[in-house]
Amino acid sequence: MLRQIRELIILFLILFSVQNFNAQQNFPLHPVENSDRIDSLISTLSLEQKIGQLFFIDVQSTSSEKERQQLIKQVEKYHPGGILFMQGAPSAQLNLMKDLNGISKIPLFYSIDGEWGVSMRLDSVTWFPKHMMLGAIRDNRIVKEVGYAIGQQCREVGININFAPVLDVNSNSANPVINIRSFGENPSRVADKGYAYFSGMQNAGVMAVGKHFPGHGDTNLDSHHDLPVINKSLQQLSQNELIPFKKAINLGIEGIMAGHLLVPAMDSTGLPVSLSKEALDYLRHELHFGGLIFSDALNMRAVDDRFDQHYLKAFMAGNDVLLFPADIEKAVNEIKAGVSDSIITEQEINTRVKRILIAKNKYLIDSVPDRYDEEQDYLRFRNTLDKAVRHAVTLVKNENRMLPFSTDNHRQALLVTIGGTFDQFGDMLNHYRQFDQVNLDINSPEQINKVLLKASGYDDIVVAYTGNIFSVATNYGFNNKVQDVLLKLPSQKNISLVLFSNPYLLKGLKESLLKRFGSILVAYEDKPEIEKVTAQIIMGGLPAMGMLPVSAGPKFPEGMGLYTTKIRLNYGFPENEKLNNDTLDLIDSLVYSAIQDKAMPGCQVLIAKNGEIVFDKSYGYQTYKEKDTVVWNDLYDLASVTKIAATLPVVMHLNETGKLNLDMKLREFDHLCTDTFKSDISIRELLLHQSGLKPYIPFHYMIVNTDNLKDGLFSRRKTSVFNIQVGEGVYVNRYAKFKDGFVSKRKDADHSIEVVPGMYMFDAIKDSIYTWIDTSDVDSTRSYRYSDLNFYYLEKVVDFVTHSTLDVIADSMYYSSLGMNNTMFRPIQQVDPKRIVPTEDDHFFRKRLLRGYVHDQAAAMVGGVAGHAGLFSNATDMAKYGQMLLNDGWYGNTHYFKSSTIDYYTQTGNQLNRRGLGFDKPEPDTSKVSPACLSASLKSFGHSGFTGTYVWIDPQYQIVYVFLSNRVNPDAYNNKLVDENVRTNIQQKIYNAMLP
């Protein structure tokens, strides 16, 4: 008989739950809803089965086998209406649900107390912000999106009831239990956000349960341990605490939880609301709530230790579901005895069970998900989480517009951390500007003194703090001891305070300390995603948009929040810019295939769209020895990308400011060119590669003494004499030596140019190089021929006009202010060599593995700074430069170029070749090989480098694409990267990923 009942109920509930869920209706449930079929089903149930439906029992999904067997016995014996999952793991929970479905005679509700999502109870799932952080979001559509995401997440782990949102108005800042669990202190805002949250969750197919009726916000006791009292009149309650509940009820919330609260205005008998018929009648009849009423957990000391027969009292009060009984046997027997003693009637039980079955009819799903995918969970919800955090972080002080900070690398910056490691925060700050980092141990006087001494040497200081966000009594850990130490920070510095903690902390901030901080950011919680977003706000990658959901003293009222603007690149996800993540993920396979094929040992790939970096990955290792993995701030030798990232922007600036005319001839610059024909070449022709100059001159072979080499310098065959390979099928004579006077093993008065350690070049070598260029062959027709030699001359023009050198002028004009702190010539003199990715293992010229020294031989001969090569950088810095060009010359509130200048240099220069002025361009003739992928627009521009680098910018689609590799390691004649079109094949994926 029981088996037939169970099958009938399952069939009924499955059929109607699927139908109703698909409709995604959002309306109050009514106990008098006409459903003969539900009445018929109820009539087939025993009293014990009906009583069981009133209870939800608690479960730990990762319980022992013994506990699991006890649970199964409880379900078989007491027929509970639902399960309340507490701590556990998603997969274990799903498995337990399947077991329970196999034994429960009546389909179970599966519930969770997940106010800030499933992560409140389960591990390995995407977290969402607590209510107070959501309360800082101005746009309630985002709160609704979070609610919907939490609902989806619940369903993924089999949950169909979530005991959220918290509708309590936290009007008491000393509240020890609600506090940051509340949306805030403004009842209207709490109501609006509560509606947004629960409507999103119910639209996802999960019942929302608003709590803790009539409002737990104005209390200073924790009902888990004691019984709070709210001494307010009904009118006062109506003007504050009840506002969110009224709105939620009117707009369709389907569950309300009654709080363990003494509210004399609602109950004259001394019973808490959760046990009070007067209070719950008010909820039913005055507020017209027709859904399920849940008691708060009945194992809490507020009722469990204080009231006899509190299970029966909870039922008599009007609760439909008696939640979390400490003793299920005792609870069931109390209700059964109540029927036997005619204290309650079976018809009253039928009415409650009917409401429960109506809710099951709507929310139960036909089957438990087969598995939980942690990776897919994050991919599915990361964008919503990121959006919520961006809109919540709140700026409450910003004197003299301190934020966003400058990225000028001539100003020294320090991050002081208290209470946490802040790895993601520090790392993201360093994506914009170099921050040294030190942890301040408040309990170590010696360490305190070291930090304070260190801080005196910095211009800009960020203090990052985290503490216990629920610890009211200790001001969330930000006590006098912490504040007294921070008061010793140098007052003349720019100091920013970032609180990854409770906003109420501001109430306890000393006035003297408050004056020390030029800016204060409230980030609410310490999570990696919050750290990343907050760092971007500080540096201007993202705007500050949040508002305080509570008052934190007279200077920080509820609703306060200062705005900043986005002035730099930020980091986000492909879906933010309507790019298909699955398509971009195909880049991984292209890169891994290239690494496996030994086209390169590793690389950096970065994609920015509309000013947002949506793809930023480092792959493989620095060399094939696979010791050092590539990371984001590793530096690569850019090779010919130097042309557009160093020489060209300086030329553009000189041209824009009238210091250089593109039609000027080389002869107009004193002693720049001695050859009569070449001296007539214009700057424009150099930029267009229409100078007629040779593509390349192997200057390092020009200094080799070949007079005594009997068999010559090169051979096409490898022999005992020609055993040093320098190219594909090219071998050099092992006995070759440099001409006298050009190279020295030691630095001396005539040899001060370091090529590599132990190799110094003759000081006049640059003059020799230009002499060799001047006397080289030239194409008198000035037809298009790509040539490095053009940029040798352009570098000399730059030096002549600026009275400086290319490395100095490029850094002062661009790299420093753009925040390109990882872009430099001669990096071996400035950064840890381990951060510089090696290039060729040079067996002939320099006889060593090149790390930190330029790969290009001619650039090396002149000391590492040349117009055509020598620049090192990472993908992040190159993206900043590319974004500046996309922004019509603006970046970080600094104007570098007029938009007309950028347009002029990036359009096709003339009809003779595809190139712009200095920049490479796509090949418009599709029958010819193009430097860009087929989908790149003809407006796009960029350059590639011999070492395996590539920077390409597309104004039509607002894309910056950077690919940096060291394909020349260990051999420069390895052309697989080029032959296999790795760089442009990856580029094509960007365009393929664009959603219509």
N, C-alpha and C positions, 0 to 999 in steps of 0.2 A: 504494500500500500504506500509506504513512505517513498519507495523508489518511483512509483507512478506520480506521486505529488511533485517530487523533485524535478522529474523530466517535464512535467506540465508547466511548472513555474519557469524553468530554464527556457523552454520553447517560447512561452509567452513574453518573457522579459527580453529575450534576444530579438524577437521579431519587432517588438515595439520600441526597444532602445535604439536599434539601428535606424528605424524610421524617424524617431523623434530627434536623434542626434544629428542626422543629416539635415533636418530642418533648422537646426541651430537656433531654436526659439529661446527667448530670454524673458520669462514671465513668472510671476509668483505661482506657487503650487497651492491648491486649495483642497482641504480634507474632504469636502463634500463633492469632489469631482465625480461625475457620473461614470462609473466603470463597473458594470455588472460582473465582468470577468474577474476583476480584482476582488470584489466581494465574494465571488464564488470560490476563488482560491483561498481566501482567508477562512472561509467556512470549512475547508478541508484540513486546516492546521490544528494541531493539538494546542492546548493552553501552554504547554512547555515550549513548543516551537514559537508561538507568538511572543511569549515573554522573552525568549532568546533574541528575537529580532530587535528588541529594545536596546541591546547592549553591543558596544564595540569594545573588544578586548585588545590589550596591547601586545605587541610582538617585536622581538629583536630578530631580524632576518638572518643574522649570523649566529644564531643560538646553537647550542650543542645538540647532539642527537637526542639526548635525554630530554632536553627542553622541548625539542621538536615533537617528540612522542607525547609529551604532556599536553602540548597545544592541540595536537590532533584529537586526543581524548576529550579535551574541553569542547572542541568544535562539534564532535560527534554527540556529546552528552547534552550541551547547553544550547546548541543551534544559534550562536550569536549572529546578529544582523550584519556585523562588519568587523573588520580588523583595523586597528590603528598601528601602523608600522612606526617604530621608533628608530633606533640606530641600526645600521646595517650596510649592505652592499647591494647594488642594483641586480646583479645576476642572481645572487642568493635569494633576493626578494622575489624575483620572477619564478624561480624554481619552487619556492615555498608556496606561492600562489597556485601554481599548477597542482601541487600536492593537495592543497586545501580545497580546490575546486573539485577534486576527485572524491572528496569525502563529505563535503557540506551538502545537506539535503536541500537547502535553499541557497541560491546564489548570494555570495557575500559582497558587501561593499568593502572596498579597500581604500583606506584613508591615510592621511599623513598630516602632521603638524608642520607644514613647510611654508612658513611666512615669507621667507626669502628664497623659496624654491626648494627643490628636492635635496639640495646640498646641505640644508639645515639638519637633515637626518641621515642621508646616505653619502658614502664616499664616492669618489671617481666620477662626479657629475659636475656640469657647469654651474657655477655659483651665480647668484643674482644679488643685487644690493638689498640691504635691509631697508625697512620702510622709511626711516628718516632720510636716508640718502635719496630715495625716490621722491620724498617730500621736497627735496631741493630742486627738482626738475620743474621748470615753468610750463613746459608743454605736456599736457596730460595725455596726449596721443602716444607719447613714448611710454608713459606708465601703463597704458592699456596694452601696448605691444609687449611690455615685460610680463604683464598678467597673462597674455595669450601664450607667450613662450613658456611660462611656468606651467600653464595648463597642458601644453604639448609635452613638456618634460614629464609631468605627472603621468600622462597616458603612456609614455614610453616605458615607464617602470610599473605599469598596471594600476595606477592610482586613479580613482574617480571622485574622491572627495578630498579637498584640501582645506584645512582649518585656517583660512586666511581670506580676506585681509584683516589686519588689526584696525578697527575703526575707533579706537580710543583716542581722544584728544589729549595730548600730553601737556596739560596746562600746569603741571607741577614739575619743575625742573629737578626736584629731589626724588622723583619717582625711581625706585630701585629695580622695577621689574618690567615696566613698559618702555619708557624712555626712548631709546633709539629704535624700538619696535614700532613706534607710532610714526605716522606721516608728518606729525608736527603739532603745533599748538593752536593753529587757526582752524576753527571747526568747519568753516566753509571749504577751506583748502583740503582738509582731511576728508571731507565728504566727497569732493570732486575727485580726489586721487583714489579714494576707496572705490568709488564707482568705476573709474577707469580700470583699476586693477581687477575687480571681481568680474566686470563685464568681459574683459579680455579672457580671463580664465574660463568663465562659463561658455564663452563662444568656442573655446577649444575643447569643450566637452567634459569639463570637470566642475563639479558643484563647489561653489565658494561658500564659506561659512564666516560671516562677519563676527568679530568678537571685540571686547568682552562686554556684552550688554549689561547695564546701560552706559558703561564707560569706565575704564580702569585708569584713566590718565591722571586724575587729580588725587592720587594716593601716595603715601610715603611708606607703605608696607607691601610686602610681597605675598600674594595670596597662596603661593606654594607653601609658605611657612606660617602665615598668620591670616587673620580676617580683616581686611581693610574696611574702613567706614567712610562713606561719602555723605557728609552732612550738608546737603544742598536741597533747596526746595525744588519742587517739580518744575516750577517756572525757570529756575536757574539751570536745571538739567536740560530743559527744552531749548534754552538759549545757547547751550554749549555742547554738553556730552551727547545729547540725543540727535543733534543735527546730522551727523554722518549716518546714523542708523536709520533715521527717517528717509534720507535720500536713497540709501541702499535698498530699503524696503520698497519704496515707491518705484524704483527703477529696476527691480527684479532680482535682487539677491535671493537665493533659494535656501540659505542656511544662516541661522543666527545662533551664536553660542552665548549662553547665560553665564555671567561672571559670578565668582564667589565673592560677592561684595555686599556689605550691609548698607542699604540705602533706605533710611527711615521714611523718606518721602514716598517710597513705592511700597513699603511693607511696614505695617504697624505691629507685627507679631515678633520681631526680632530675628526673623529668618533672613539669610542671604538671598539675593535674587535668584540664584541657581536652585534654591529650595522653596521659593516663594510663589504661591499661586497668585497673590495680588500683583506681583511684579510681572509675571509672565502673562497674566490676563491683560495687563496693560499693553504688553507687546502684541498679543493676539487681537485684542478688540479695539484698543485706542490707536495703535499704529498699523493695524490691519495686516499683520504679517501672516501669510498663509503657508509658508514653507516649513522646513524642519527646524525645530528648536533642539539644540544640543546642550546638554549640561557641560560645564567645564569639567576637567578631569576629576573624578570622584575619589581619587586616591590622594588628592591634595590635602594638606593638614588644615586648611581653612575650613573644611567641612568634615573630613574623615575623623579628626580628633575631637570634634566639637559636638556633633549632632548624632543622636541615636537614630537608627533606621533611616539614614540619609538617602539610601537608594529609593526607598518607598516615598520619602518626602520629595525627592527629585521628580519621581513620576507624578505624584499628586500635584506638584506645582505646575505641570504642563509640559515638561521636557518630553520630546519624542524619542530622543536617543540619550541613553545614560552612558556617558563616556568614561572609559578607563576605570572600571571597578577594581579596587584593590583585591577583592575576593569575589570571583564570579559566582561561586556556589552560594555564598551568603547573599549576594545581590539578587540572584534569581529566586531564592527562597523567600526573601523579604517581599518581593512582588507577588509571589504565589500565595504567601500568607495573607497579603492584603486582599486578595480576591476571596480567599476562604473566610476571612473575617468580615467580609462585605465593606471593607474600607474603600476599596475600589472595585469597579465592575469589569467583567470581561469585555463589555462593549467599549469601555474606555480604551482598553488595550487594542481592540480591533481598529479603533479610530487612529491610534498612533501607528499601528502596523500598516494601515492603508496608506498613510502619508509616506511611510518608508518605502513601500512597494511602488508607489507612484514615482518616487525619486529614483528607485532602481530601474523602473521602466524607462526613465529618461537617460540615466547616466551609465548603466552597466554596459560594458562592451562584450562582444560575442566571444572573445578569447583573449587570453593573456599573451602579450608579445613574446615571441620565441626567444629573443635575446636582446641584450642591451649593448650598444656600440658606443663606447666612450668617445672615440674620435669623431664619429658622426654627430654625437650630442654637442660637442664643442663647435664643430663646423656649422651646425644648424643654428646655434644660439649666440655665437660670438659677436655677430653684428649688432644684435639687440643689446647685449651686455655693453658693448663698446659705446653704442649710442647713448645708453642710459648714463654711463659714467661721464661721458663728455658733457652732458647737459646738467650734471649734478654738482661737479666740483665748483666750489663757491669762493670767489674773491671778495674779501670783506675789508681789505685795506690796500691801497696802492698809491702811496704818496709820490708826487712828482712823476707819476706814470713809470714807476720803477720796472714794472712788468709790462710787456715782455723784456727780459734781459737782453742786453747787447750780446752779439756773438764775436765781438772784437777779441781776437786771441792775444792781443797785447795787454788785456786786462786779465788778471789772475782770478780764478774762481775756485771756491772751496765748498764742498758739501759736508756738513756736520750732521751725523745721524745719532739719534737717541732712541733707544728701545727696540731697534730693529736693524736688519742688515741693509734693506732698501736696494737690493741688487738691481732690480729692474728700473728703479727710479734713477740711480746713478748712471746706469748704462744708457738710458734714454737721454739724459742730460748731455752725456758725452757725444751723442749723435749730432748735437748742435754746437757744442762748445766743450773745451777741455775743462773738466772739473776734477780736481784732486778730492779725495774722500777720506774722512777720518771719523771713527766712531767715538762718541763721548760717553765714557763710563762714569756716571754720576757718583759712584761709590769708590772711585780711585782718585785721590787728590793728586797723585803724581801724573796720572794720565790727563786729568783736567788741566793741569798747568801746561802740559805739552800741547794740548789742543789750543788753549788760549794763546800761547806763544806763536803757534803756527798760524792762527787766524790773523794775526797782526800783519802778515805779509801778503794778504789777499785784498783785492778790490771789491769783489762780490761774494757774499756768503749766503748759502741756503741752509737753514736748519730744518731738518726733517724729524718729526716726532711721531711715535706711535705708543699707545698705551691701552689699558683695558677699557674698552668703550662702555662697559656697564658699571664701572667702579665710581659711583657718585661720591662716596665718602673721601676718596683720595684725590679728588679733582682729576680722575682718570689717569692718575700717575704723574700728572704735570704739577707737582707739589712745589712748595717753597724752595726746597733744595735744588730742584731742577732750575727754577726761575732765577735763583741767586747766582747760579753758575753762568747762565745765559746773560745776566746783567753785566758780566765781566767781559763780554765780547766787545771789541773795539767799536766805539759809538760812531766813529767817522766813516765806517764802512756801509755799503749797501747790504742790508741784511733782510732776507725774506724768511718768514716762518711758514712751514707747511705742516698742517696738522692732519695726519692720517688717524684721526681719532674723533671722539664725540664733540659736536659743536658747543655743547654746554661748557666745555673746558675754557672757553673764552671768558666766561663769567669770573673765573678765578685768576685771570691774568692781572698781574700787578701793573698799575698805571705806569710806573717807571720803566717796566720792561716793554709794555705796549709801545712806548715812544721809540724804543730802539729799533723796532721792526718797520721797515719802509713798506713792506707788503705782507699780507697774511692770507693764506689759502686754507680753506677747510676741505679736506678730501674724505672725511667721514670714516673710512675703513682703510686698513692696510692690506691690499691685495695687489698682485703683480699688474693686473690690468689697470687698476687705479693709479698705481705708481707711474706707469707709462703715460697715461693721459695727463696726469698732473705735471709731469716733466715737460710735456709738449705745450701745455698752457703757459708754464713759466717761460719757455723759450719762444713763444709766439707761433708754434705750429698749429695750435688750436685756440679758439677764443674761450675766455671765461664766460659762463652763461648761467651758473646756478644761483640759487637764492637760499638764505637761511630759513629752514622750516620752523625754527624756534627762536625765541629771544635769548640772547646770551649776554645780557647786561645792556645798559643804556646806549652804548656805542654800537651795539650789534643787534638791532631789532629784527624781529621776524619779518621775512620778506626782503631783507637787504641782500644785495648782491651786485657787485660792480662788473662791468663788461670790459673785455678787451677784444681786440680783433686778431684774426689770423694773418700773419705776415710772412710765414715761412712754410715749408713743406711739413706735412704731418704724416703719420703712419696709420693706415687703416686696412681694410680688407677689400678684395676685388668686388664683392657684391655692393659695396658702398658706391662704386662708380659704374655699376651695371656691367661688370665683367664676369663671365662664367668661370667660377673657381675650378670646376672640373677640367675645363680646357686649359687654364693656366697650369694646372697640376701636371699636364703633359710635358711641361718644360723639364720637370724632374727626370723623366725618362730620356729626353734628348741629352741632358747634361750627363747623366750617369752612363749613357751609351758612349758618349764622347770620351769620358774618363776611362771607361773600360777599354776603349779602342786606342788609348794612349794618345789622343789628340791634345790632351792637356792633363796635368795632375789635379787641377782644381780651378775654381773660378768664383766670382761674385756676379750675381744677376739681380738687377734692380729695375722695377717698372713703376713709374709714377704716372697717374692720370688725374687731370684737373687739380693738380697741386697736392695730391695725396699719394703717398707711396703705398701701393697695394701688393707689391711683391718684392721681397728683399731677402735673398737667400745666399748663403755661402756654401759651397760644395767642395768636397774632396780635401786634398792636402796641398801643402805648399810645394812639395816635390813627390816623386814616385816612391820615395823611401817611406812615405805614409807615417811620418812622425808628428808633424804639426798640422792640425786641421786648419782650414781656412776659416777665418772669422771676419766679421763685418768691418773692423777697423784695420785689417791688414792692408798694406800699401802695395800697389802694383806699378810697375814701370809702364807708363802710358805710351811710350814710343811716339808715333806721329800724331796721336791725339794732343800732344804738346802744342802742335801748330794752332789748333782752334781753342785750346784752353789756356794758353799763355801768350804767345806772340800775337795772335789775331785780336783778342780783346783790347790789347794795348794799342795796336794799330787803329782799331775802330775808335777808341777814345781820342787818340791824337787827331784822327780825321774829323771826328765830330766837333772837337774843340778848335779846329782851324789850325792846328800845329802841323798837319800833314795833309797834302793834297795827293789823291791817288794818281793823278796824271804827272806828278813829279818824276823826273828821271834820276837814275842812279848818279849821274854826273853832278847833280845838284847837292850831293852830300860829299864833303871834302874827303878825298882819298878812299872813298868807298869802293870804287872800281877803277882799275887802271886800263882795262881793255876798252878800246874806242867803241866797238860795236856794242858790247854789253852795257856800257855806260849810258846807252840810249834806252835801256829797258825801263819801263815805268813801274811804279808800285802796283798799279792795277794789273799789269801783265804778270807780275810775280804772284799776286793773289789768285789769278785765273790759271796759273800754270801755262802761260803762253809766252814765256820768256825765251824759249828755244834752248834753255840750259839742259844739260844731260840729267837724266833721272838721279844719278848717284855716282859718286867717286869714292872708291875704297881707299880713303886716306891712310888707313893703318898699314896698307901695303906699300904706300908711297915712301914710308920711312924704313922699309926693309932693304938691306944691302943685297942686291942680286948679282953683283959682279963676280963673286967667287963661287956662285952656285952652278956647278958644272951641268946639272940636269934641269936647271930652271927652277922656278918657284912653285909651279903647279903641275899636277898630273891628273889624268882621268882614271888612273888605276892606283889601287893601294899597293905599295911596295914597302920594303924595309926602309927606304929613304923617304918616300911619300906616305907616311903613316899617320898623319894628322888630318882627319876629315874636317873640312870647313864648309862644305855644302853638299848637295845631293850629287854624288859622283865626282866630287872635287876634293883633292888631297894636296896638302902643302908640304914642302920640303922641310924635313926635321932639322936640317942644319941652317935654316934661315935665321939671320940675326938683324937687329936694327942697325941702321947707319950710325956712325959715331956722332955723338953730341945730342941726339934727339931724346934718348931715354937714359935715366939714371935710376939706380936702385935706392939711392938716398936723396933726400931733399937737400938742395944746395942753392947757392945764389943764382944759378942759371936754370935750375930745374925745381920749380915750386908748385907745379900743377900736378896734384895727385890723381893718377888714373885709377889705381887700386893701391892698397898698402904695399910698399916695396917697389913701386913703379911710378916715377915722376917724369913728366914731360917737359921738354924745353920750353921756356917761357914765351918764346916768339912763335910757337907753333901755329897760333891763330893767324898770324900774318902769312905764314907759309900756306895754310889752308886756303885763304882768300886768294893768294897768288896762284895756287893750283886751279882754283875755280876760274879766275880771270883768264888763265891761259888754256882753259879746256875748250873742247869743241862746242859749237853752238849751231842750232838750226836757224838759219837766217830767215826762214818763212814765218817764224814765230807761231807755228801751229801748236795745237794742244799736246803737251807732253808733261805728265806728272813728274815733278822734280823736287827732291829734298833741298836742292841747292837754292831754290827761290827763298826758302825761309832762313838760310844762312845770311843772305843779303838783308832780309827783313829784320832779323835780329840786330844787325849792324845799324840799320836805320833807326830802330827803337833806341839803341844805346846812344846814337848820335843826337837824336832829338830830345831825349829826356835827360841826357847827361847822367845817366844811371846805368844799371844793368838789368837785364830782363827779369831775373829772379827777384830782385829787390822791388822793381816797379810793379810787377804782377801781383806780388804779395800785398804791397801797400794799397794798390788800387782795388783789388778784388778779393783775394783769398782771406785776408784778415777779417774784413767786414762782412763777407758772405758766410763766415763761419766754416770756411774750408780749412779746418785745422789739420787735416791729414793730407793736404796738397802742398808739395814743396819740391824744389830741386835739391840734390845732394842730401837725401834723407838720412844717410848713415851718420851725419853730423847732428841730427836732431831727435831721432827716435830710437827706441830699442830695436836693434837689428832683427830680433825674432819676429817683429811685426812686418818686416819687409820681405815680400815673397821673392825668392831667387829667380833669376832668369837663366841664362845659358851657362853651362859648364864649359868655359872658354879654354880650349887646350892650346891655342896658338898665340893670340895677342896678349891676353892678360894672365893666362895659365892658372885659372882658378874659377870656382863657382862664383857667379856674380850675385851678391846680396847687398843691396843698398847703393850699388854703383851702377850707373846707367849702362844699359845693354849696347846702345848704339856706339860704335867705335869712335866715330868722329866727335860725338858729344863728349865721350870719355876723354878724348885727347885734349879737349879745351877745358876740362875740369868739371864736367857734368852739367853745364848750363849752355843750352843751344836753342836756336829758334825752332828747330825741327824735332828735337827730342831732348829728354832729360827730366821731364816732369814725372813725379810719382803721385799717386792719389788712390783713393778708394771709391767704390761705387756711390756711397752716400754723398761725398763731396762733389762728384761729377753731376749728380742729380741736382744739387743746389745750383750749380752753374747753369745747367740746362733749363731749370725752372725759371731762373732769372731771365733768360732769353725768351721763354714762353710768356713771362709776365710783362712783356713790353719794356724790359730793362729794369723792372722794380723787383726788389727782394729785401725783406726785413726793414721796410720803411726807408730804404735807400734807393735812389734812382741812379742807375749806372749808365744807361743808354736811352736815347730817344727811341721810340718804337720805329720811327722812320729809318733810323740807322740800322736797326736789326733787320727790318724788311729789305733794305737796300743790299745788305751783305748776304742775305740768305736766299735771295732770288737768283735765278739763273743769270749769270753774268753777261752772256752774249750767245750768239748762234753757233759759235765754233765748238763749244763743249758744254756738257751738262752742268758744270760746276758753278757754284756761287763764288763770291769773293772770299777765298780762304776756306769756306765750307764745301764739303762734298754734297752732292745732291743725287736723288734717284735718277736712273737712266730712263728717259721717257720712251725710248725705242725698246719695246719689250723683246725684240729679237736679240738685243745685246745684254751682256752681263751687267747687272746693276749692283751697286754697293748696298742697297736696301732691299727688303723683301717686296714682293709684288704688290702687297696691299698698302704699303707706305704711300702717303699722298705726295704729289709732286711739290708740295709746299715744304716738305720735310727736309732736314739737313743734318749733317753730323760729320763724323770722320772715324776711320779705323786705324789701328796701330799694328806695326809689324810683330810686336810681342804677343798679340792675341787680344787686343783691346778694341772697344767699340762704344761710341756714344752717339745716339741718334735722337733727334728732337722732331716731333711732328705737330706743328701748330694747328693743323686742321682738326686733329683728334685730341689735342692737348696731352700728348704722350712724351715722356722722357724715358728712354731705354738705355741702360748702361750694362755692358758686359765687359768684365775684366778677367783676363787669364794670363798665364805665363806659358803659352804653347811652345815657346822656345826652350823650355827646360826639358831635358838637359841639352837638346840639340836645336839650333836655330833653323836647320833644314827640315824639321818635321812640319809638313804642310797639311796634315790631316784636318786641322781645324778649318783651314781655308777650303780644302778640296771637298769637305763634307758640308760646307755652308752652315756650320753649327750656329754662328751668330745670327744670321738672317733667318734660319729655320726657327730659332727661338723667337725672333722678332715677329714672325708670321703668326705665331700662337697668340700674340697680344691682340691682333686684329681679328683672329678667329674667335676670340673670347668675347668680343663685343656683342652684347645682347641687343636685339632690335628695339 
